[in-house]
């Protein structure tokens, strides 16, 4: 199959290399879009609607397959109108699960290089016990940390206990002393008053906007607090790119 990547992220380079190893070919430029079997739009950047307009889409094959990173309403509309398969890669649960590994390793690397204490023996709270939070909590625990999971319901509480992680409800955070708090939830979790209760813990934000707390305020309490966005695309670029390539390969192979 013949395709084209509109690259806005280093991961896409490695995704393309992975697909080349599987026998796929790629256009160097979009001079002949009618020859493409698939096209991969940017992972996170906006689509240039002036360049990729109705005239451009009308030149593509009726059987083309369209990918992007995050879901894009403009692309979704174009594909729905023309009857094309459209796959936003980053919303797939399998991608999230695989990306949890480089994300966790990136967080651990930051803690090792930017603290004056070992992870072993540290008291660490992970906010959110989903795909990323549970993976991160397990890896921190394996390194000897005393790990807690901030949970909101009995189901997540049970999952945490099953993983050997101590569950904590939001109203009880002031009863503990944490060295580090890592947020994985893309919504406000901690008000400034709650940050005060955390007694100067190092706050680490790895979720996407709107984020779990005010980083500006967190830094007044602990200057080492940090925003770590898009870890897989920075610290494990090849592995993360190959994860994308494997997903694209699977979808194209089933078409």
HELIX and SHEET records of a PDB file:
HELIX    1   1 UNK A   10  UNK A   21  1                                  12    
HELIX    2   2 UNK A   33  UNK A   35  5                                   3    
HELIX    3   3 UNK A   54  UNK A   58  1                                   5    
HELIX    4   4 UNK A   73  UNK A   82  1                                  10    
HELIX    5   5 UNK A   89  UNK A   91  5                                   3    
HELIX    6   6 UNK A   93  UNK A  113  1                                  21    
HELIX    7   7 UNK A  131  UNK A  142  1                                  12    
HELIX    8   8 UNK A  154  UNK A  162  1                                   9    
HELIX    9   9 UNK A  170  UNK A  175  5                                   6    
HELIX   10  10 UNK A  192  UNK A  197  1                                   6    
HELIX   11  11 UNK A  215  UNK A  221  1                                   7    
HELIX   12  12 UNK A  232  UNK A  235  1                                   4    
HELIX   13  13 UNK A  237  UNK A  253  1                                  17    
SHEET    1   A 5 UNK A  25  UNK A  26  0                                        
SHEET    2   A 5 UNK A   2  UNK A   5  1                                        
SHEET    3   A 5 UNK A  38  UNK A  40  1                                        
SHEET    4   A 5 UNK A  65  UNK A  68  1                                        
SHEET    5   A 5 UNK A  85  UNK A  88  1                                        
SHEET    1   B 6 UNK A 166  UNK A 169  0                                        
SHEET    2   B 6 UNK A 146  UNK A 151  1                                        
SHEET    3   B 6 UNK A 123  UNK A 127  1                                        
SHEET    4   B 6 UNK A 180  UNK A 183  1                                        
SHEET    5   B 6 UNK A 202  UNK A 205  1                                        
SHEET    6   B 6 UNK A 226  UNK A 227  1                                        
END                                                                             
